[in-house]
Amino acid sequence: MEVENGRMAKRKREGEVDPSAESPLVRSKIWFEDGNIVLQAGGTQFKVYRGLLAESSPVFADMFSIPQPLTNENLMEGCAVVHLTDSVSDVTFVLEALFQRKHNTIRKPLAIEIIVAFVRMGNKYQIDDILNNALRRLYYEFPDTLKDYDDTEDWSTIECSATINIDVVNLAREQNLLSVLPIALYCHHNSGFISRMDINCTSGLSSIDERALLKASLPLLHLQAKTSFSWLTNGGSSDCLTPDYCSKSRNHVLCSSFFFDPEWRGLNRWDDEWEDGMCGACIADAQKTFAAGRQQLWDQLPVLLGLPDWDELRKEKIPFEEEETVECFVIYLEGSL
């Protein structure tokens, strides 16, 4: 009789399916006939080249340097089988990049599933090429400065999807990429997070991030009223020549934008429609106040969401930025030869 977790296992009834029975192995499309190592994730096997894998990953190199006893149970077509705990999809995306030159161009947006695989396995196995590929895209789409936020061409490096912000938030928490969180959480909130929570629908976020958004919801609305949109209630420019018209214009923006549909809009770009009915002096004053207010809101956003301030968050990017500097220098040298 077998022993499970320190207890005697129950005798299997006749005809009962053993849940631990192995499923038939599946051969993936990544199968090089002249390969010399087999990786197995779940019930899927991949036949690749040991030397190229070791060259890409110090972790695999160390693993291969330790002699392993070879038996029929851990051989496939004469090649050693290495069992991985990673998901089949993660392994597939990474091996496609390493051995089939897929997903490598920075000019083409990648699906978030590929980004997740690159970050997870890039960190775990120290595969810098795919890790930096993914981080470059994440840091571009979810920047840590207002200037970069304004300069970003949305979804030019990562494909947009219905759950993109949720997936990024969850990945950032899992892999400790905290500098990505403020903008990812901000964008997720504006995609209807609060309304979904009101009808008891799961948001797909961890309880930590759900609480962070709920706790920050009203404070951030109040903050944007005192910063980005303080021009709506400050009385306008002292040089205004049409105070009644300008006041009505500001009240119209206030009512139409916030009374019936309160959202986090403090980081939005200036909308030319807000200028309707205002004189030139009030427009200039409003734009100046709005620009300064956006920066104030940006500076306070991480702390409102229960995170460290921007200066602390940026420290996580120092190793990546140093690596990027070296890489750019190498590209420059190669181009000058």
N, C-alpha and C positions, 0 to 999 in steps of 0.2 A: 504494500500500500504506500502511496506517495505521501510526502509531508509537504504541506503548504503553510507558509508563515508560522511555523512552529506547531501546527495542528495537524492531526491525521486527516487526510483528504477523504471525502465521502467516496464510496465505491460507485463508479459510473454505471447507471442503469443500461440495460441492453437497448440498443437503438438510439441512445442519447449521443448527440454530437459533442465532441470534445472542443470547447471554445479555444483551447490552446493549440489545436492542430494547425499545422502550417498550411497556408494557401499555396497553390502552385506559383512558382517564380515566373515573373514576367521579364522578358528581355526588352530593354528600352531601345529607342531608335539611335541612341548614342552607343554604338557597339562597333568598335574597330576590330576587324578580324585579326589584325596583327598586333592588337593591344596586349599588354602584359600585366595588367592589374584589373580586378573586377571590384567595383564599389556596389554595395547593396544598401538601398534605403527602403525599409518596409519589405514588400515582396517584389521590388523592381531592381534589376541589376544593370550596371553600366560598365562596359569594357573600354578602358582608356589606356593612356600611356603613363606608366609610373614615373619616369624621369621628368616629363613635362609637368606632371602634377606636383612633384617634389620641388621643381624649380619655381613654381607659382606660390607654393605654400610651405613655410618653415615647419608648420605643424605636421603636415603630411611627410615632409622630409625626415623629421625626427621619428615619426611613426614607422616609416619604412626602414630606418636604420637599425631598428630592434629586430633581431631574428625571431621569427615565429615558426613553431612546429607545423609542418604541412601534413594534413591528413585528407582523406577523401571528402570529409565533411566541409572543409574550408578551401576546397579547390573547385574551380570551374574552368573546364577546357585547359587544364594545366596551369591556370593562373590563380594566385592567392585571392581570396575574397575578403574584402574589408567591409565590415558592417558599420553603417552610419546611423545615428539617431535622428538625422535631419529628415524633413519631409521630402517626398518624391519630387514635388514641384520645385522646392528650393534647390535640390541637387540638380535637377534638369536644367534650370535656368543658368546655374553657375557653370555646369559643364558645357552647355551650349556656348557660353562666353569664352571659356578657356580653350575649347577644342574645335569649335565650329565658327569662331569669330562673329558670333551673333551678339546683339545688344551692346556693342562697344562704341558706336559713334555718338558723340555728344550732340550732333545735329538733329537726331531723331528722338522724339519723346518716348520714354519707356513706360510701360504699365506699372502701376504701383506694386503689383505682385513681384515683378522683377526687382524693383528697388528693395523691397523687403528681403528677398532672397540674397541679394548682394550684400546688404548690411549685416544680416544675421551670419551668413557663412563667411563673409569677408572678415568680420571681427573674430569669429570663432576659430578660423583656420589661418588668420593673418594673410589673407589674399588681398594685398594692397590695391592692385589694379581695379578689381571690381568694387572694393569698398570705396575707394576715392571716386569712382564713376558715380556711385549712388549718392555719396555725401555731397558731391559737387551739385547735383540736381536738387537735393533736399535743401541745401543752404541757399540756393538761388531762388527757389519757389517760396521758401519760408525764411526770409532774411532777418537780420538782427539790427538793421539801421533803417530809419525812415527813408533816407535817400535811395537805398537799394530797393525798398518796398515800392517806391514810386517808379523806379526804373525797370522793375521786373515786367517782362512780357508774360502774362499769365499762361501757365500750362504749356510752355514752349519746350520744357525738358522732361516733364512728367505728364502722362496722359490724364486728362480729367475723367472722373468717374463719379457715380452717385455717392460713393462712400469714401472718396479720396481723403477728406479731412479726418474722418474717423480712423482710417488706416494709418495715416501719418502720425496722429496723436498716439495711437497704440504702439506703433513702432518706436516712436521717440521715447516713450516711457520704458519700453522693453529694453532698448539699447542705450538708454541714458543720454539721448541727444536732446537735452533740455532746451537748448537755444532755439530749437524748431517749434517748441510748444506754444509760445505766446501767440504767434500768428495763426498756427493751425487751430488752436482753440478759439481764437477770435473769429476765424472764418467759419468754423463749425457752428458756433453760436448763431451767426447770421444766416446759416442755412436752414434754420427752423428748429434748433435744439429745444428751446423752451416750450414751443407749442407741442412738440412730440412728448416732452416730459409731462405736460399738463394732462394728456390723455393716457398716461401710464404706459407709454410705449418705451421699450428699451432703446437707449441711444447708441448702444454698441460700444460705449466707453467704459473704462474702469470706474469704480465708485469714487476714486480719488479725483478723476477729471470731471465727473458729473457734479460732484460737490463743489469743485473749484468754479465751474461755470455758473452754477446756481447762486453761489455766494457772491460772485462778482457781477451778476447781472444788473442789479439796481445801482450799486456803487459806480459802475462804469457809465450808466445812463446819466447819473448825476454829474460825473466828472466831465463828460463831453459837453454837458450844458454849461459848465463853468470854464471850459477851455475852447475847444474847436468851435462851438456854437454860441459862445458868449456874446458875439456880435448881434445876435437876434434880440437880445434884451438890454444892451448897453446904451441905447438911446441914439446910436448913430454918430456920425462925424460932427465935430464942433463947427465945421465949415459947411454943413448941410444947408441948402437954400430951399428945400422942399420937405420939411420935416414931416408933414402929415402924410404925403405920398410915400415917403421912405418908411415911415412907421407902419403903414398899412402893408407895404411889401414884406417887411420883416415878419409881421404877424401872420401873413399868409403862409410864408415858408414854415414858420413855427407850427401852425395848426395842421397844415397839410403833411408835414414830414414826421411829426412826433406825437401828436395827440391821439391818433387812432392806430398808429402802427409804430410803437416805440422799438427801435432797433439800435444796435451799436453802429453808429455812422461816423464816429469821431475821427476815423482814419480814412474816410472816403476822400476822394479828390474834389476840388472845388467844382460846383455845378453852375454853369453859366445861366441856367434858368433862375437861380436865386437872385440874379441881378435885375430881373424885370421890375420896373417901377421905382428903382433906387437911382439917386443921382450919382455922378461920378465920384464925389468926395466920399459918400457912404460906401460905395462899392470898394474903393481903395482901402478904406478903413476896415471894412469887413474882411477883405482878403488878407490883410496884414494880421488881423486878430485870429483869423482861421488858421493861417500858416503857423503862427506861434503856438496856438492851442493844440494843433495836431502833434507838434513836437512834444509838448508837455504831456499829452495823453500817451503818446508812444513811450516816453520815458517811464511812466508809471504802470504801464500795462502788465509787465511780468509780475510785479509785486501784488497787483490786484488779483491776479490769478493764482496766488499762493506760491510763486516761484522766486528765486533770487533775482536781483536786478540784472540789467543787461550786461554790465561790466563783468559780473561773476559768470553769467551764462556764456559769454564769449570765450572764456578761458578754455572751454572744451574744444574750441576750434583751432587752438594754437598748433598742435601737432599736425593737423590737416593742412593748415595754411603754410607751415614750413615745408611740408611735402609738396604742396602745389607750387611753391616758389622754386624748389629744386627742379621739378618736372618742367616748368615753363622755361627755366634756364637751359635745360638739356635740349628742349625743342628748339630754342633760339640758336644754340650752338650747332645743332644738326642742320638747321636751315641756312646757316652761314657758311657751311663747308662746301 
